[in-house]
């Protein structure tokens, strides 16, 4: 019985120790600015997107029957770039590569600011 209590206490102490060690990580993730979360989710969605497939689109221009808009080309360009197809990315939209670099820089900038707050 005493051994069981000691084992439980040790497990509880280990759990508390781990929680203390990683509190900064969980608190930091929950307090990330909404802008970082939006850009990361957008990049993840574009990385998951197959730009060659005819998939359903959220584009209002396509839904209205006007065809692709500049945003569609930019999204496809970023999706091609995240897939590693640089030539197709350039052909889809000339600003896809600079936009990706700019947004990546912005994410890094915001992450650095948050890191400085935590530290």
N, C-alpha and C positions, 0 to 999 in steps of 0.2 A: 504494500500500500504506500509506504513512504517513498519507495523507488518510483512509483507511478506519479506521485505528487512532484518529486524532484524533476522527473522527465518533463512533465507538463510545464513546470516553472522554467526549465531551461529552454524549452521550445518557445514559450511566451517571450522570454528574454531575447532569444535570437530573432523572433519576429519583430519585436520592438526595435532592436538594433538595426535590422535591415530597413525598417520603415524610417528610422532617423537618418540613415545613410542616403536614402533615395527620396527623401521628402522634397529636396530642392528640385529634383527632376519632375515629380508629379505636380508640384505646385507651379513650377515653371511652365509645364505643358498646358495646364489649365488657365494660366494667366497670359498666354500668348496673345498678342494683338490680333484682332479679327482680320486685319489685312494679310498677315502671314498665313493664317489658316485658309483664307480665300484663295491666295495664289498657289499654295501647296495643293489644295484640292483641285484647282483648275489644271495645274500641271499633271497631277495624277490622272485626272480624267482624260486629258489630251494624250498622255502616254498610253493609256488603255485603249484609246480610240484607234480604229483602223481607218486611216484617211482614204484608202482606196475603195472601201466598201460604201455602198449606198445605204446609209443608215438613217434612221429618223433623226431629224435635226430640231434644235430649239430656235432656229433662225426664223424670225417673223417674215423676212423677205422671201424665204423659200416657202413658208406656209401660205403666203399670199400669192404664190405662183410667179414671182419675179425672178427666180433663179438665185444664184449665189451672190452674196454681198461681199464687201471687203473683209468683214469680220470672218466670214466662212473661209476665205482664202488664207487669212492670218491664222485661224485655228488649224487648218489643214497643214499649213507651213510649219507651225510649232509641233504638230503631231508627227510630221515627217522628220523634223529635226530630232525630236526625242526618240524616234525610231532609228536614227543614225543615217537617214537618207538626206544628205546635204543638198544634192543636186535637185531632187524633187521638192525639197523645202524651199529652195531659191526660186524654182519655177512656180510654185503655188502662190507665193507672195514674197516680194523683195524685202519686206520689213520683218519677216518672220524670225530671222536669225538675230538682227539687232534687238527686236522686242524681247526675245528669250534671254539674251544677255542682260538687257536692262532690268527685266523682272527678276532674274536670278541675283543680280546685284542688289536690287531692292530688298529681296528676301534676306540676303546676307546682312544688309545694313540693319534691318529691323531686328534680326536675330542677335546681332552684335549689341545693339542697344539693350535688348532684354537680358543678354548675358551679363552686361555690365551692371544692370540693376540687381541681379541675383548675387553676383560676386560681391 
